[in-house]
């Protein structure tokens, strides 16, 4: 039944008008770009990467073993009887959010202090194995 409705699709005058409107926008926009006319909101001059605005990454709560995204030599690790070499590390990180809010609807005045603590842990056994 649904396929029959899609195949018997009829175009209303409203859909034809809106389709013509959007097609006109497409044609006008492409002719303005092709002719080089009109003023663009964006500059054509490139600017360097603005890295001053990016804040420093906060330190994790707990970092045991190899540091996260650290450069340098790798540790020897632990060789298992199967021949696999593990370089275990544990990373504990999270966020703490706190909000104080109040609401007065004219009948009752309500205030509350809400807190949320999200803790995450990542146990890495090697460069490619993690839990």
C-alpha positions in Angstrom: 0.0 0.0 0.0 2.8 2.4 0.8 4.6 1.7 -2.5 1.4 2.5 -4.4 1.1 5.9 -2.7 4.7 6.8 -3.6 4.3 5.8 -7.2 1.1 7.8 -7.5 2.7 11.0 -6.3 1.0 14.1 -7.6 2.5 17.5 -7.5 0.5 20.3 -6.0 0.7 23.9 -7.1 2.3 24.8 -3.8 5.1 22.2 -4.2 5.7 23.4 -7.8 6.1 27.0 -6.6 8.4 26.1 -3.8 10.5 24.0 -6.1 10.7 26.8 -8.6 11.8 29.2 -5.8 14.6 27.0 -4.7 15.7 26.3 -8.2 15.8 30.1 -8.8 18.0 30.5 -5.7 20.4 27.9 -7.0 20.6 29.6 -10.5 21.1 33.1 -9.0 23.7 31.9 -6.5 25.7 30.0 -9.2 25.6 33.0 -11.6 26.7 35.4 -9.0 29.7 33.2 -8.2 30.5 32.5 -11.8 30.5 36.2 -12.8 32.5 37.3 -9.8 29.8 39.8 -8.9 28.4 40.5 -5.5 30.1 40.9 -2.2 30.9 37.8 -0.2 30.5 37.6 3.5 33.7 35.6 3.8 37.1 36.9 2.9 39.2 35.2 0.2 42.3 36.0 2.3 43.5 33.0 4.4 44.3 33.6 8.0 46.7 31.5 10.2 45.4 28.9 12.6 44.3 30.7 15.8 45.7 28.3 18.4 45.8 30.9 21.2 42.1 30.5 21.7 42.4 26.7 22.4 42.7 26.0 26.1 45.3 23.7 27.5 44.2 20.1 28.1 43.6 19.5 31.8 45.7 16.8 33.6 43.9 13.5 34.3 42.9 12.7 37.9 45.1 9.6 37.9 47.6 8.4 35.3 49.5 5.2 36.1 51.9 3.7 33.6 52.7 5.3 30.2 51.4 8.8 30.1 48.5 9.7 27.7 49.7 11.2 24.4 53.3 11.5 25.7 56.3 11.5 23.4 59.5 9.6 24.0 60.6 6.0 24.2 58.3 3.2 25.1 58.8 1.1 28.2 59.9 -2.6 27.8 56.6 -3.8 29.2 55.7 -7.2 30.5 56.2 -10.3 28.3 53.5 -12.9 28.8 54.1 -16.7 28.4 52.2 -16.5 25.1 54.7 -14.0 23.7 52.5 -11.0 23.9 54.0 -7.8 25.4 51.8 -5.7 27.6 52.5 -2.1 28.5 49.7 -1.5 31.0 48.5 2.0 31.9 45.4 3.3 33.7 43.9 6.7 33.0 41.2 8.1 35.3 39.4 11.3 34.1 36.1 13.0 34.5 34.1 16.1 35.0 32.4 17.7 38.0 29.5 20.1 37.3 27.7 22.1 39.9 24.7 24.5 39.6 22.8 26.7 42.1 19.4 27.7 40.9 16.3 29.3 42.2 12.7 29.6 41.0 9.8 31.7 42.3 6.4 31.2 40.7 4.6 33.6 43.0 3.3 30.9 45.2 6.3 29.0 46.3 10.0 29.9 46.2 12.3 26.9 45.4 16.1 26.8 45.5 18.3 23.9 44.8 22.0 23.0 44.4 22.6 20.3 41.8 25.8 18.3 41.4 27.0 15.8 38.8 30.2 13.8 38.8 31.2 11.8 35.8 34.2 9.5 36.2 35.7 7.4 33.4 38.6 5.0 33.5 40.6 3.5 30.6 42.8 0.5 31.1 45.3 0.1 28.3 47.1 -3.2 28.1 49.2 -2.3 25.0 49.1 0.3 22.3 46.3 -1.5 20.5 44.5 -3.3 23.4 42.3 -1.4 25.8 39.4 -2.0 28.2 
